[in-house]
Amino acid sequence: MTPAVRQLKAAGIAHRVHRFDAAPGDSGYGLAAAAALGVDPARVFKTLMATNGRDFAIGIVPANGSLSLKRLAAALGWKKASMADPADAERLSGYLVGGISPLGQKKRLPTLMDTSAEHWSTIFVSGGQRGLDIEVAPQALVHLGVTQASVADA
């Protein structure tokens, strides 16, 4: 059981764990997860880490989209943002790239989920391992401290 699953269980939040072949191919882990799970890629959310050079934050966006660093920075009150180095993302989250979950991270960081998640009764986020996704209601993530904001490129 990953820290992400433990956090959901401890909070009593309904969720479903899905395992699948984690081979990302050329499309990346999020799109590979959507294909393996047989769900719309807009319903599978990838977890990305950004930095302003001093602080770090998490953006959760649909697998078929991309994180808008400009929107993320604005939502956080930063002047600008860039993608975090993968080594920093792994060190701060406690997870390997391709399996970084927005839940149960080693260091709690500001986490913003794109507002497009509201269109779904449940979404899929990484469960903390490659090939492991958690299906959960977006509002459950908000209950756990995730902030909704328009952080995906349109």
N, C-alpha and C positions, 0 to 999 in steps of 0.2 A: 504494500500500500504506500503510495507516494504522499509527501506532505500536503499536496493539493487535495487529495481524496480525504486525508485525515482532517483537514480544515473543514471541509464540507460536512463530514460526519459529525465532528465535534459541535458544529453550529446547528445540526439537525436539519440541514437543507437537502431537499429532494434532488437527486441527480442519478444519472446512469453512466456507467463506465463502458467505453467501447474500445476494444483492441482491434488492430488492423496491421497489415504489412506496412512498414514504415519507409519503404524505398521512395525517396522524393523525386527521382528522375530529374528532368530539366525544369519542372514547374514549381518546385519547392515543396516543403512539408505540408503547408496548409491545403494546397490544391490536391496533393496526393492523398491527404486525409479525406477530403471531400469525395474524391473518386472512390476510394476504398470503402467509405461508409455509405456511398450511394445517396448523398445529400447535396443540395444546392451549395456551391462554393460561397455564396453570399451568407450562408448560415454557419459556416465554419470560420472561426475568428482566430487570427494569428496574433501572437504576443511578441511585441517588438520593444526593445529598450533604446531610449534616446538620452542624450546628455546636452547640457549647455556648457560643458567644459568643467563644471564644478559639481553640479547636481545631476541626478539620474531620475528617469521616470519611465513608466510603461505605457505604451499605446496598444490597444486591442482593436484590430480592424479586420474586416472581412478578408478571407483568403484570396478572393479575386480582385482585391483592391490594394491600395498602398497607403502607408501612413503619411499624412501631410505634416511634415516637420514644422512648417509655418503655423498651421492651425494648432498643433500640439504646443508649440512655444507660446502662442498667444493665450491658450487656455491655462497655461501654467504661470503666466506672467513673466516668461523669459523673453529676452531680446531675440534669440535664435536657438535652434536646436540642430543637432546632427545625430546620426545613428551611433550608438555606443559600440565600442570595439567588442567583438564576440567574447574575448577573454574577460572583459569587465562584466558583460551580461551573464556569463556563466558563474563568475565569482560572486556577484551580488545576488543572483537569483538562487544559486545552488543547483541549477539544472543545466543540462547540455543544450546547446543551440539545436533547434529542431524539436525540442521537448520542453521549452520554457513555458511554464504555466503562469497565469496571472495570480494563481492562488498558492499559498504555502511557501512563498519565497523566503530565502534566508534573511534578506534585508527588506523590510516593508518600504516600498517606494510609492510615490503618487502614481495612481493607475487610472487611466482614462479610456473608456470604452466608447467606440463610435456609436452615435445615436441610431444608426441603421439597425442595431441589435433590437430596437423596440419593435421592429416589424415581425419578429418571430416569437412564438411562445417559449421555445427553447433554442439555445445556440450550442455550438460545440467549441470548447476551448481545450488547449493541451492539458493533459492530466499530469504532466511532469516527467514524461518519458516519450521518446519517439515511439509512435505506434500506439499511443494511449490518449484518447480524447474523453472529455467529460461533457455530457449533455446536461445543461442546466438552464433554468430560466434567467434571462438577463437581469430581472429585478432581484434575484437572489445574489448576484454579484454586487449590485448596488447596496444591498443589505450588508454585505461584507466590506463596504468601504470604497468600492469602485465608483468613480465619477463618470457620468455620461456627458459626452461632448462631441462635437463634430470634428473628428480628428482624421478622417479618411479623405483622400483625394476624391473629388466628385467624379 
